[in-house]
Amino acid sequence: MKLGMRKPSLKKRIAAKTSLKRQVVHRTGIKMPKGKGWIRNPKKYASNKVYQKSTFDLFKLLKKLFK
């Protein structure tokens, strides 16, 4: 498991915002309520939760420092 700072990737950031799957889910209204991801895929939810707790985002850190 990764610890520390996440390496920013502009390519992945753009791909996530413009993905076809994301557009379909948002436009059809089959979104899962916020905080209920464990219902859809518990294994992925647990893995993401650990990753989010053990790493930090450089841009969020900078935002907090200069706010």
Predicted model as a PDB file, atoms N, CA, C, CB and O in Angstrom, pLDDT in the B-factor column:
MODEL        1                                                                  
ATOM      1  N   MET A   1       0.851  -1.188   0.000  1.00 68.00           N  
ATOM      2  CA  MET A   1       0.000   0.000   0.000  1.00 68.00           C  
ATOM      3  C   MET A   1       0.887   1.239   0.000  1.00 68.00           C  
ATOM      4  CB  MET A   1      -0.963   0.005   1.228  1.00 68.00           C  
ATOM      5  O   MET A   1       1.917   1.276   0.674  1.00 68.00           O  
ATOM      6  N   LYS A   2       0.492   2.222  -0.739  1.00 78.00           N  
ATOM      7  CA  LYS A   2       1.249   3.465  -0.866  1.00 78.00           C  
ATOM      8  C   LYS A   2       1.063   4.332   0.379  1.00 78.00           C  
ATOM      9  CB  LYS A   2       0.813   4.237  -2.126  1.00 78.00           C  
ATOM     10  O   LYS A   2      -0.030   4.414   0.939  1.00 78.00           O  
ATOM     11  N   LEU A   3       2.146   4.971   0.795  1.00 86.00           N  
ATOM     12  CA  LEU A   3       2.107   5.933   1.901  1.00 86.00           C  
ATOM     13  C   LEU A   3       2.720   7.235   1.416  1.00 86.00           C  
ATOM     14  CB  LEU A   3       2.865   5.391   3.164  1.00 86.00           C  
ATOM     15  O   LEU A   3       3.653   7.226   0.612  1.00 86.00           O  
ATOM     16  N   GLY A   4       2.198   8.356   1.902  1.00 87.00           N  
ATOM     17  CA  GLY A   4       2.773   9.641   1.534  1.00 87.00           C  
ATOM     18  C   GLY A   4       2.009  10.371   0.464  1.00 87.00           C  
ATOM     19  O   GLY A   4       0.792  10.229   0.342  1.00 87.00           O  
ATOM     20  N   MET A   5       2.742  11.168  -0.325  1.00 88.00           N  
ATOM     21  CA  MET A   5       2.120  12.028  -1.326  1.00 88.00           C  
ATOM     22  C   MET A   5       1.732  11.256  -2.590  1.00 88.00           C  
ATOM     23  CB  MET A   5       3.059  13.166  -1.686  1.00 88.00           C  
ATOM     24  O   MET A   5       2.482  10.399  -3.058  1.00 88.00           O  
ATOM     25  N   ARG A   6       0.555  11.569  -3.134  1.00 87.00           N  
ATOM     26  CA  ARG A   6       0.132  11.008  -4.419  1.00 87.00           C  
ATOM     27  C   ARG A   6       0.800  11.771  -5.539  1.00 87.00           C  
ATOM     28  CB  ARG A   6      -1.407  11.053  -4.573  1.00 87.00           C  
ATOM     29  O   ARG A   6       0.922  12.994  -5.471  1.00 87.00           O  
ATOM     30  N   LYS A   7       1.238  11.059  -6.581  1.00 87.00           N  
ATOM     31  CA  LYS A   7       1.881  11.697  -7.717  1.00 87.00           C  
ATOM     32  C   LYS A   7       0.795  12.232  -8.650  1.00 87.00           C  
ATOM     33  CB  LYS A   7       2.826  10.700  -8.462  1.00 87.00           C  
ATOM     34  O   LYS A   7       0.012  11.442  -9.176  1.00 87.00           O  
ATOM     35  N   PRO A   8       0.720  13.544  -8.872  1.00 87.00           N  
ATOM     36  CA  PRO A   8      -0.325  14.105  -9.729  1.00 87.00           C  
ATOM     37  C   PRO A   8      -0.131  13.715 -11.190  1.00 87.00           C  
ATOM     38  CB  PRO A   8      -0.351  15.621  -9.600  1.00 87.00           C  
ATOM     39  O   PRO A   8       0.996  13.663 -11.684  1.00 87.00           O  
ATOM     40  N   SER A   9      -1.242  13.439 -11.878  1.00 89.00           N  
ATOM     41  CA  SER A   9      -1.201  13.085 -13.292  1.00 89.00           C  
ATOM     42  C   SER A   9      -2.279  13.870 -14.026  1.00 89.00           C  
ATOM     43  CB  SER A   9      -1.392  11.553 -13.494  1.00 89.00           C  
ATOM     44  O   SER A   9      -3.471  13.641 -13.820  1.00 89.00           O  
ATOM     45  N   LEU A  10      -1.863  14.785 -14.873  1.00 90.00           N  
ATOM     46  CA  LEU A  10      -2.800  15.601 -15.643  1.00 90.00           C  
ATOM     47  C   LEU A  10      -3.603  14.735 -16.613  1.00 90.00           C  
ATOM     48  CB  LEU A  10      -2.048  16.701 -16.409  1.00 90.00           C  
ATOM     49  O   LEU A  10      -4.794  14.970 -16.818  1.00 90.00           O  
ATOM     50  N   LYS A  11      -2.952  13.737 -17.208  1.00 94.00           N  
ATOM     51  CA  LYS A  11      -3.615  12.842 -18.163  1.00 94.00           C  
ATOM     52  C   LYS A  11      -4.767  12.081 -17.497  1.00 94.00           C  
ATOM     53  CB  LYS A  11      -2.596  11.845 -18.758  1.00 94.00           C  
ATOM     54  O   LYS A  11      -5.859  12.000 -18.061  1.00 94.00           O  
ATOM     55  N   LYS A  12      -4.537  11.531 -16.316  1.00 90.00           N  
ATOM     56  CA  LYS A  12      -5.578  10.781 -15.602  1.00 90.00           C  
ATOM     57  C   LYS A  12      -6.684  11.707 -15.114  1.00 90.00           C  
ATOM     58  CB  LYS A  12      -4.972  10.019 -14.415  1.00 90.00           C  
ATOM     59  O   LYS A  12      -7.852  11.319 -15.078  1.00 90.00           O  
ATOM     60  N   ARG A  13      -6.322  12.920 -14.743  1.00 87.00           N  
ATOM     61  CA  ARG A  13      -7.308  13.894 -14.271  1.00 87.00           C  
ATOM     62  C   ARG A  13      -8.289  14.258 -15.392  1.00 87.00           C  
ATOM     63  CB  ARG A  13      -6.601  15.165 -13.744  1.00 87.00           C  
ATOM     64  O   ARG A  13      -9.499  14.319 -15.173  1.00 87.00           O  
ATOM     65  N   ILE A  14      -7.758  14.495 -16.581  1.00 92.00           N  
ATOM     66  CA  ILE A  14      -8.602  14.829 -17.739  1.00 92.00           C  
ATOM     67  C   ILE A  14      -9.449  13.623 -18.148  1.00 92.00           C  
ATOM     68  CB  ILE A  14      -7.730  15.299 -18.933  1.00 92.00           C  
ATOM     69  O   ILE A  14     -10.628  13.770 -18.470  1.00 92.00           O  
ATOM     70  N   ALA A  15      -8.846  12.435 -18.134  1.00 92.00           N  
ATOM     71  CA  ALA A  15      -9.570  11.218 -18.515  1.00 92.00           C  
ATOM     72  C   ALA A  15     -10.751  10.964 -17.576  1.00 92.00           C  
ATOM     73  CB  ALA A  15      -8.620  10.006 -18.509  1.00 92.00           C  
ATOM     74  O   ALA A  15     -11.813  10.533 -18.025  1.00 92.00           O  
ATOM     75  N   ALA A  16     -10.581  11.221 -16.300  1.00 87.00           N  
ATOM     76  CA  ALA A  16     -11.656  11.001 -15.331  1.00 87.00           C  
ATOM     77  C   ALA A  16     -12.813  11.974 -15.555  1.00 87.00           C  
ATOM     78  CB  ALA A  16     -11.122  11.144 -13.902  1.00 87.00           C  
ATOM     79  O   ALA A  16     -13.976  11.597 -15.412  1.00 87.00           O  
ATOM     80  N   LYS A  17     -12.504  13.206 -15.902  1.00 88.00           N  
ATOM     81  CA  LYS A  17     -13.540  14.214 -16.109  1.00 88.00           C  
ATOM     82  C   LYS A  17     -14.310  14.014 -17.415  1.00 88.00           C  
ATOM     83  CB  LYS A  17     -12.920  15.590 -16.093  1.00 88.00           C  
ATOM     84  O   LYS A  17     -15.473  14.405 -17.513  1.00 88.00           O  
ATOM     85  N   THR A  18     -13.673  13.410 -18.413  1.00 91.00           N  
ATOM     86  CA  THR A  18     -14.308  13.286 -19.724  1.00 91.00           C  
ATOM     87  C   THR A  18     -14.699  11.851 -20.081  1.00 91.00           C  
ATOM     88  CB  THR A  18     -13.387  13.824 -20.776  1.00 91.00           C  
ATOM     89  O   THR A  18     -15.011  11.571 -21.239  1.00 91.00           O  
ATOM     90  N   SER A  19     -14.687  10.936 -19.101  1.00 91.00           N  
ATOM     91  CA  SER A  19     -14.975   9.539 -19.416  1.00 91.00           C  
ATOM     92  C   SER A  19     -16.441   9.346 -19.804  1.00 91.00           C  
ATOM     93  CB  SER A  19     -14.626   8.647 -18.224  1.00 91.00           C  
ATOM     94  O   SER A  19     -17.332   9.991 -19.252  1.00 91.00           O  
ATOM     95  N   LEU A  20     -16.672   8.458 -20.752  1.00 91.00           N  
ATOM     96  CA  LEU A  20     -18.015   8.161 -21.234  1.00 91.00           C  
ATOM     97  C   LEU A  20     -18.871   7.534 -20.129  1.00 91.00           C  
ATOM     98  CB  LEU A  20     -17.948   7.227 -22.448  1.00 91.00           C  
ATOM     99  O   LEU A  20     -20.048   7.862 -19.984  1.00 91.00           O  
ATOM    100  N   LYS A  21     -18.265   6.627 -19.352  1.00 86.00           N  
ATOM    101  CA  LYS A  21     -18.993   5.948 -18.274  1.00 86.00           C  
ATOM    102  C   LYS A  21     -19.532   6.973 -17.263  1.00 86.00           C  
ATOM    103  CB  LYS A  21     -18.071   4.917 -17.561  1.00 86.00           C  
ATOM    104  O   LYS A  21     -20.679   6.875 -16.828  1.00 86.00           O  
ATOM    105  N   ARG A  22     -18.708   7.943 -16.897  1.00 85.00           N  
ATOM    106  CA  ARG A  22     -19.121   8.968 -15.943  1.00 85.00           C  
ATOM    107  C   ARG A  22     -20.267   9.806 -16.502  1.00 85.00           C  
ATOM    108  CB  ARG A  22     -17.936   9.869 -15.581  1.00 85.00           C  
ATOM    109  O   ARG A  22     -21.223  10.109 -15.789  1.00 85.00           O  
ATOM    110  N   GLN A  23     -20.171  10.177 -17.768  1.00 88.00           N  
ATOM    111  CA  GLN A  23     -21.211  10.986 -18.405  1.00 88.00           C  
ATOM    112  C   GLN A  23     -22.551  10.254 -18.423  1.00 88.00           C  
ATOM    113  CB  GLN A  23     -20.797  11.355 -19.832  1.00 88.00           C  
ATOM    114  O   GLN A  23     -23.589  10.852 -18.141  1.00 88.00           O  
ATOM    115  N   VAL A  24     -22.531   8.959 -18.755  1.00 89.00           N  
ATOM    116  CA  VAL A  24     -23.765   8.166 -18.817  1.00 89.00           C  
ATOM    117  C   VAL A  24     -24.405   8.059 -17.438  1.00 89.00           C  
ATOM    118  CB  VAL A  24     -23.479   6.759 -19.379  1.00 89.00           C  
ATOM    119  O   VAL A  24     -25.614   8.242 -17.297  1.00 89.00           O  
ATOM    120  N   VAL A  25     -23.605   7.767 -16.426  1.00 84.00           N  
ATOM    121  CA  VAL A  25     -24.127   7.618 -15.060  1.00 84.00           C  
ATOM    122  C   VAL A  25     -24.749   8.916 -14.571  1.00 84.00           C  
ATOM    123  CB  VAL A  25     -23.012   7.177 -14.099  1.00 84.00           C  
ATOM    124  O   VAL A  25     -25.821   8.896 -13.967  1.00 84.00           O  
ATOM    125  N   HIS A  26     -24.104  10.027 -14.817  1.00 82.00           N  
ATOM    126  CA  HIS A  26     -24.614  11.312 -14.340  1.00 82.00           C  
ATOM    127  C   HIS A  26     -25.858  11.772 -15.103  1.00 82.00           C  
ATOM    128  CB  HIS A  26     -23.531  12.366 -14.451  1.00 82.00           C  
ATOM    129  O   HIS A  26     -26.767  12.355 -14.512  1.00 82.00           O  
ATOM    130  N   ARG A  27     -25.898  11.517 -16.386  1.00 88.00           N  
ATOM    131  CA  ARG A  27     -27.044  11.978 -17.182  1.00 88.00           C  
ATOM    132  C   ARG A  27     -28.290  11.130 -16.988  1.00 88.00           C  
ATOM    133  CB  ARG A  27     -26.681  11.991 -18.639  1.00 88.00           C  
ATOM    134  O   ARG A  27     -29.406  11.639 -17.090  1.00 88.00           O  
ATOM    135  N   THR A  28     -28.113   9.826 -16.706  1.00 89.00           N  
ATOM    136  CA  THR A  28     -29.278   8.958 -16.527  1.00 89.00           C  
ATOM    137  C   THR A  28     -29.814   8.994 -15.101  1.00 89.00           C  
ATOM    138  CB  THR A  28     -28.926   7.532 -16.902  1.00 89.00           C  
ATOM    139  O   THR A  28     -30.932   8.545 -14.849  1.00 89.00           O  
ATOM    140  N   GLY A  29     -29.037   9.518 -14.175  1.00 82.00           N  
ATOM    141  CA  GLY A  29     -29.510   9.640 -12.804  1.00 82.00           C  
ATOM    142  C   GLY A  29     -29.412   8.364 -11.985  1.00 82.00           C  
ATOM    143  O   GLY A  29     -30.130   8.210 -10.997  1.00 82.00           O  
ATOM    144  N   ILE A  30     -28.523   7.435 -12.382  1.00 80.00           N  
ATOM    145  CA  ILE A  30     -28.349   6.208 -11.596  1.00 80.00           C  
ATOM    146  C   ILE A  30     -27.147   6.327 -10.656  1.00 80.00           C  
ATOM    147  CB  ILE A  30     -28.173   4.991 -12.531  1.00 80.00           C  
ATOM    148  O   ILE A  30     -26.426   5.357 -10.424  1.00 80.00           O  
ATOM    149  N   LYS A  31     -26.947   7.522 -10.125  1.00 78.00           N  
ATOM    150  CA  LYS A  31     -25.845   7.746  -9.206  1.00 78.00           C  
ATOM    151  C   LYS A  31     -26.165   7.135  -7.850  1.00 78.00           C  
ATOM    152  CB  LYS A  31     -25.550   9.245  -9.065  1.00 78.00           C  
ATOM    153  O   LYS A  31     -27.320   7.092  -7.427  1.00 78.00           O  
ATOM    154  N   MET A  32     -25.129   6.666  -7.184  1.00 77.00           N  
ATOM    155  CA  MET A  32     -25.251   6.143  -5.836  1.00 77.00           C  
ATOM    156  C   MET A  32     -25.193   7.343  -4.880  1.00 77.00           C  
ATOM    157  CB  MET A  32     -24.118   5.082  -5.521  1.00 77.00           C  
ATOM    158  O   MET A  32     -24.396   8.255  -5.103  1.00 77.00           O  
ATOM    159  N   PRO A  33     -26.006   7.367  -3.834  1.00 81.00           N  
ATOM    160  CA  PRO A  33     -25.928   8.485  -2.880  1.00 81.00           C  
ATOM    161  C   PRO A  33     -24.537   8.581  -2.258  1.00 81.00           C  
ATOM    162  CB  PRO A  33     -26.988   8.324  -1.772  1.00 81.00           C  
ATOM    163  O   PRO A  33     -23.861   7.569  -2.076  1.00 81.00           O  
ATOM    164  N   LYS A  34     -24.119   9.787  -1.937  1.00 80.00           N  
ATOM    165  CA  LYS A  34     -22.784  10.011  -1.383  1.00 80.00           C  
ATOM    166  C   LYS A  34     -22.607   9.222  -0.080  1.00 80.00           C  
ATOM    167  CB  LYS A  34     -22.546  11.521  -1.137  1.00 80.00           C  
ATOM    168  O   LYS A  34     -23.459   9.272   0.807  1.00 80.00           O  
ATOM    169  N   GLY A  35     -21.509   8.508   0.020  1.00 81.00           N  
ATOM    170  CA  GLY A  35     -21.221   7.726   1.216  1.00 81.00           C  
ATOM    171  C   GLY A  35     -21.778   6.315   1.180  1.00 81.00           C  
ATOM    172  O   GLY A  35     -21.615   5.570   2.146  1.00 81.00           O  
ATOM    173  N   LYS A  36     -22.431   5.927   0.094  1.00 85.00           N  
ATOM    174  CA  LYS A  36     -23.038   4.591   0.003  1.00 85.00           C  
ATOM    175  C   LYS A  36     -22.294   3.694  -0.985  1.00 85.00           C  
ATOM    176  CB  LYS A  36     -24.505   4.706  -0.411  1.00 85.00           C  
ATOM    177  O   LYS A  36     -22.879   2.735  -1.490  1.00 85.00           O  
ATOM    178  N   GLY A  37     -21.029   3.974  -1.274  1.00 83.00           N  
ATOM    179  CA  GLY A  37     -20.255   3.178  -2.220  1.00 83.00           C  
ATOM    180  C   GLY A  37     -20.042   1.754  -1.770  1.00 83.00           C  
ATOM    181  O   GLY A  37     -19.830   0.872  -2.601  1.00 83.00           O  
ATOM    182  N   TRP A  38     -20.091   1.509  -0.481  1.00 88.00           N  
ATOM    183  CA  TRP A  38     -19.897   0.159   0.048  1.00 88.00           C  
ATOM    184  C   TRP A  38     -21.013  -0.791  -0.387  1.00 88.00           C  
ATOM    185  CB  TRP A  38     -19.819   0.201   1.570  1.00 88.00           C  
ATOM    186  O   TRP A  38     -20.831  -2.008  -0.360  1.00 88.00           O  
ATOM    187  N   ILE A  39     -22.153  -0.254  -0.784  1.00 88.00           N  
ATOM    188  CA  ILE A  39     -23.261  -1.091  -1.253  1.00 88.00           C  
ATOM    189  C   ILE A  39     -22.938  -1.668  -2.631  1.00 88.00           C  
ATOM    190  CB  ILE A  39     -24.581  -0.277  -1.305  1.00 88.00           C  
ATOM    191  O   ILE A  39     -23.174  -2.849  -2.885  1.00 88.00           O  
ATOM    192  N   ARG A  40     -22.400  -0.834  -3.513  1.00 84.00           N  
ATOM    193  CA  ARG A  40     -22.121  -1.254  -4.897  1.00 84.00           C  
ATOM    194  C   ARG A  40     -20.941  -2.220  -4.974  1.00 84.00           C  
ATOM    195  CB  ARG A  40     -21.842  -0.032  -5.774  1.00 84.00           C  
ATOM    196  O   ARG A  40     -21.033  -3.262  -5.623  1.00 84.00           O  
ATOM    197  N   ASN A  41     -19.824  -1.876  -4.310  1.00 89.00           N  
ATOM    198  CA  ASN A  41     -18.623  -2.716  -4.377  1.00 89.00           C  
ATOM    199  C   ASN A  41     -17.836  -2.578  -3.068  1.00 89.00           C  
ATOM    200  CB  ASN A  41     -17.731  -2.320  -5.605  1.00 89.00           C  
ATOM    201  O   ASN A  41     -16.979  -1.701  -2.959  1.00 89.00           O  
ATOM    202  N   PRO A  42     -18.116  -3.436  -2.069  1.00 93.00           N  
ATOM    203  CA  PRO A  42     -17.473  -3.306  -0.751  1.00 93.00           C  
ATOM    204  C   PRO A  42     -15.951  -3.444  -0.781  1.00 93.00           C  
ATOM    205  CB  PRO A  42     -18.035  -4.339   0.181  1.00 93.00           C  
ATOM    206  O   PRO A  42     -15.254  -2.747  -0.045  1.00 93.00           O  
ATOM    207  N   LYS A  43     -15.431  -4.335  -1.624  1.00 94.00           N  
ATOM    208  CA  LYS A  43     -13.979  -4.540  -1.685  1.00 94.00           C  
ATOM    209  C   LYS A  43     -13.265  -3.289  -2.197  1.00 94.00           C  
ATOM    210  CB  LYS A  43     -13.646  -5.741  -2.588  1.00 94.00           C  
ATOM    211  O   LYS A  43     -12.246  -2.879  -1.640  1.00 94.00           O  
ATOM    212  N   LYS A  44     -13.800  -2.687  -3.257  1.00 92.00           N  
ATOM    213  CA  LYS A  44     -13.229  -1.459  -3.828  1.00 92.00           C  
ATOM    214  C   LYS A  44     -13.358  -0.305  -2.829  1.00 92.00           C  
ATOM    215  CB  LYS A  44     -13.933  -1.097  -5.168  1.00 92.00           C  
ATOM    216  O   LYS A  44     -12.445   0.510  -2.699  1.00 92.00           O  
ATOM    217  N   TYR A  45     -14.490  -0.240  -2.125  1.00 92.00           N  
ATOM    218  CA  TYR A  45     -14.721   0.812  -1.139  1.00 92.00           C  
ATOM    219  C   TYR A  45     -13.676   0.746  -0.028  1.00 92.00           C  
ATOM    220  CB  TYR A  45     -16.137   0.695  -0.548  1.00 92.00           C  
ATOM    221  O   TYR A  45     -13.113   1.770   0.359  1.00 92.00           O  
ATOM    222  N   ALA A  46     -13.417  -0.462   0.485  1.00 93.00           N  
ATOM    223  CA  ALA A  46     -12.442  -0.632   1.569  1.00 93.00           C  
ATOM    224  C   ALA A  46     -11.034  -0.264   1.097  1.00 93.00           C  
ATOM    225  CB  ALA A  46     -12.463  -2.085   2.090  1.00 93.00           C  
ATOM    226  O   ALA A  46     -10.287   0.403   1.813  1.00 93.00           O  
ATOM    227  N   SER A  47     -10.683  -0.699  -0.104  1.00 93.00           N  
ATOM    228  CA  SER A  47      -9.365  -0.404  -0.660  1.00 93.00           C  
ATOM    229  C   SER A  47      -9.173   1.103  -0.835  1.00 93.00           C  
ATOM    230  CB  SER A  47      -9.178  -1.124  -2.005  1.00 93.00           C  
ATOM    231  O   SER A  47      -8.124   1.637  -0.474  1.00 93.00           O  
ATOM    232  N   ASN A  48     -10.172   1.791  -1.385  1.00 91.00           N  
ATOM    233  CA  ASN A  48     -10.096   3.236  -1.589  1.00 91.00           C  
ATOM    234  C   ASN A  48     -10.036   3.991  -0.274  1.00 91.00           C  
ATOM    235  CB  ASN A  48     -11.281   3.714  -2.399  1.00 91.00           C  
ATOM    236  O   ASN A  48      -9.344   5.004  -0.171  1.00 91.00           O  
ATOM    237  N   LYS A  49     -10.752   3.510   0.728  1.00 92.00           N  
ATOM    238  CA  LYS A  49     -10.772   4.158   2.043  1.00 92.00           C  
ATOM    239  C   LYS A  49      -9.373   4.134   2.669  1.00 92.00           C  
ATOM    240  CB  LYS A  49     -11.795   3.460   2.979  1.00 92.00           C  
ATOM    241  O   LYS A  49      -8.908   5.142   3.203  1.00 92.00           O  
ATOM    242  N   VAL A  50      -8.707   2.973   2.600  1.00 93.00           N  
ATOM    243  CA  VAL A  50      -7.350   2.844   3.145  1.00 93.00           C  
ATOM    244  C   VAL A  50      -6.383   3.733   2.371  1.00 93.00           C  
ATOM    245  CB  VAL A  50      -6.877   1.371   3.098  1.00 93.00           C  
ATOM    246  O   VAL A  50      -5.538   4.395   2.973  1.00 93.00           O  
ATOM    247  N   TYR A  51      -6.497   3.754   1.045  1.00 92.00           N  
ATOM    248  CA  TYR A  51      -5.622   4.572   0.200  1.00 92.00           C  
ATOM    249  C   TYR A  51      -5.788   6.052   0.524  1.00 92.00           C  
ATOM    250  CB  TYR A  51      -5.917   4.319  -1.288  1.00 92.00           C  
ATOM    251  O   TYR A  51      -4.801   6.777   0.642  1.00 92.00           O  
ATOM    252  N   GLN A  52      -7.037   6.505   0.668  1.00 90.00           N  
ATOM    253  CA  GLN A  52      -7.302   7.914   0.963  1.00 90.00           C  
ATOM    254  C   GLN A  52      -6.763   8.317   2.332  1.00 90.00           C  
ATOM    255  CB  GLN A  52      -8.801   8.191   0.895  1.00 90.00           C  
ATOM    256  O   GLN A  52      -6.329   9.454   2.518  1.00 90.00           O  
ATOM    257  N   LYS A  53      -6.788   7.380   3.302  1.00 92.00           N  
ATOM    258  CA  LYS A  53      -6.299   7.689   4.648  1.00 92.00           C  
ATOM    259  C   LYS A  53      -4.775   7.672   4.730  1.00 92.00           C  
ATOM    260  CB  LYS A  53      -6.873   6.700   5.647  1.00 92.00           C  
ATOM    261  O   LYS A  53      -4.197   8.371   5.562  1.00 92.00           O  
ATOM    262  N   SER A  54      -4.111   6.877   3.871  1.00 93.00           N  
ATOM    263  CA  SER A  54      -2.660   6.716   3.978  1.00 93.00           C  
ATOM    264  C   SER A  54      -1.871   7.625   3.042  1.00 93.00           C  
ATOM    265  CB  SER A  54      -2.294   5.292   3.703  1.00 93.00           C  
ATOM    266  O   SER A  54      -0.644   7.671   3.131  1.00 93.00           O  
ATOM    267  N   THR A  55      -2.544   8.351   2.146  1.00 92.00           N  
ATOM    268  CA  THR A  55      -1.849   9.246   1.229  1.00 92.00           C  
ATOM    269  C   THR A  55      -2.476  10.641   1.294  1.00 92.00           C  
ATOM    270  CB  THR A  55      -1.895   8.691  -0.219  1.00 92.00           C  
ATOM    271  O   THR A  55      -3.547  10.827   1.871  1.00 92.00           O  
ATOM    272  N   PHE A  56      -1.796  11.609   0.698  1.00 90.00           N  
ATOM    273  CA  PHE A  56      -2.359  12.960   0.645  1.00 90.00           C  
ATOM    274  C   PHE A  56      -2.101  13.568  -0.724  1.00 90.00           C  
ATOM    275  CB  PHE A  56      -1.761  13.855   1.757  1.00 90.00           C  
ATOM    276  O   PHE A  56      -1.158  13.188  -1.418  1.00 90.00           O  
ATOM    277  N   ASP A  57      -2.944  14.509  -1.101  1.00 87.00           N  
ATOM    278  CA  ASP A  57      -2.876  15.166  -2.403  1.00 87.00           C  
ATOM    279  C   ASP A  57      -2.091  16.465  -2.271  1.00 87.00           C  
ATOM    280  CB  ASP A  57      -4.299  15.439  -2.964  1.00 87.00           C  
ATOM    281  O   ASP A  57      -2.369  17.277  -1.389  1.00 87.00           O  
ATOM    282  N   LEU A  58      -1.124  16.657  -3.135  1.00 86.00           N  
ATOM    283  CA  LEU A  58      -0.276  17.842  -3.102  1.00 86.00           C  
ATOM    284  C   LEU A  58      -1.084  19.120  -3.292  1.00 86.00           C  
ATOM    285  CB  LEU A  58       0.799  17.745  -4.169  1.00 86.00           C  
ATOM    286  O   LEU A  58      -0.847  20.115  -2.607  1.00 86.00           O  
ATOM    287  N   PHE A  59      -2.048  19.096  -4.233  1.00 85.00           N  
ATOM    288  CA  PHE A  59      -2.817  20.301  -4.529  1.00 85.00           C  
ATOM    289  C   PHE A  59      -3.744  20.689  -3.369  1.00 85.00           C  
ATOM    290  CB  PHE A  59      -3.635  20.095  -5.801  1.00 85.00           C  
ATOM    291  O   PHE A  59      -3.935  21.876  -3.104  1.00 85.00           O  
ATOM    292  N   LYS A  60      -4.310  19.715  -2.688  1.00 86.00           N  
ATOM    293  CA  LYS A  60      -5.153  20.021  -1.532  1.00 86.00           C  
ATOM    294  C   LYS A  60      -4.325  20.588  -0.392  1.00 86.00           C  
ATOM    295  CB  LYS A  60      -5.900  18.771  -1.065  1.00 86.00           C  
ATOM    296  O   LYS A  60      -4.777  21.470   0.338  1.00 86.00           O  
ATOM    297  N   LEU A  61      -3.095  20.069  -0.242  1.00 86.00           N  
ATOM    298  CA  LEU A  61      -2.193  20.581   0.778  1.00 86.00           C  
ATOM    299  C   LEU A  61      -1.831  22.038   0.501  1.00 86.00           C  
ATOM    300  CB  LEU A  61      -0.928  19.723   0.849  1.00 86.00           C  
ATOM    301  O   LEU A  61      -1.858  22.875   1.404  1.00 86.00           O  
ATOM    302  N   LEU A  62      -1.491  22.336  -0.758  1.00 88.00           N  
ATOM    303  CA  LEU A  62      -1.171  23.720  -1.136  1.00 88.00           C  
ATOM    304  C   LEU A  62      -2.361  24.654  -0.947  1.00 88.00           C  
ATOM    305  CB  LEU A  62      -0.704  23.773  -2.588  1.00 88.00           C  
ATOM    306  O   LEU A  62      -2.205  25.800  -0.526  1.00 88.00           O  
ATOM    307  N   LYS A  63      -3.532  24.158  -1.259  1.00 88.00           N  
ATOM    308  CA  LYS A  63      -4.759  24.955  -1.109  1.00 88.00           C  
ATOM    309  C   LYS A  63      -4.992  25.338   0.348  1.00 88.00           C  
ATOM    310  CB  LYS A  63      -5.973  24.178  -1.645  1.00 88.00           C  
ATOM    311  O   LYS A  63      -5.382  26.467   0.647  1.00 88.00           O  
ATOM    312  N   LYS A  64      -4.749  24.386   1.256  1.00 89.00           N  
ATOM    313  CA  LYS A  64      -4.913  24.659   2.681  1.00 89.00           C  
ATOM    314  C   LYS A  64      -3.873  25.650   3.184  1.00 89.00           C  
ATOM    315  CB  LYS A  64      -4.824  23.367   3.478  1.00 89.00           C  
ATOM    316  O   LYS A  64      -4.176  26.502   4.020  1.00 89.00           O  
ATOM    317  N   LEU A  65      -2.639  25.541   2.671  1.00 90.00           N  
ATOM    318  CA  LEU A  65      -1.563  26.422   3.103  1.00 90.00           C  
ATOM    319  C   LEU A  65      -1.772  27.864   2.686  1.00 90.00           C  
ATOM    320  CB  LEU A  65      -0.262  25.933   2.563  1.00 90.00           C  
ATOM    321  O   LEU A  65      -1.471  28.779   3.453  1.00 90.00           O  
ATOM    322  N   PHE A  66      -2.286  28.083   1.472  1.00 90.00           N  
ATOM    323  CA  PHE A  66      -2.431  29.431   0.933  1.00 90.00           C  
ATOM    324  C   PHE A  66      -3.837  29.989   1.050  1.00 90.00           C  
ATOM    325  CB  PHE A  66      -2.020  29.444  -0.494  1.00 90.00           C  
ATOM    326  O   PHE A  66      -4.139  31.014   0.438  1.00 90.00           O  
ATOM    327  N   LYS A  67      -4.686  29.358   1.802  1.00 80.00           N  
ATOM    328  CA  LYS A  67      -6.041  29.858   1.968  1.00 80.00           C  
ATOM    329  C   LYS A  67      -6.133  30.881   3.063  1.00 80.00           C  
ATOM    330  CB  LYS A  67      -6.981  28.732   2.251  1.00 80.00           C  
ATOM    331  O   LYS A  67      -7.215  31.404   3.330  1.00 80.00           O  
TER     332      LYS A  67                                                      
ENDMDL                                                                          
END                                                                             
